[in-house]
């Protein structure tokens, strides 16, 4: 099992990216890289939890998320929050993956 703690959309210098979509893409790129470093892939993700600071961003979040989970969506929870740990963060996502190949998921792959 791989647990990826909440990822936020920061650039190379550690500053938050300005646009919501850029932050969302960075979040999923980070999750993908962390999973790959553990020998997993986005296909192994069984659950994601997202925290958005504004409901208006949900359609963009949903579109970006669908680009990273192409064959099937994992179980997903999205919560609208007042703010994240820093006010410039607009989205945070955590993921849970199962890479034990003996695991039998009830969800068809």
Secondary structure, 3 states (H helix, E strand, C coil): CEEEEEEECECCCCCECCCHHHHHHHHHHHHHHHHHHCCCCHHHEEEEEEEECCHHHHHHHHHHHHHHCCCCCCEEEEEECCCCCCCCCCEEEEEEECCCCCCCCCCCC
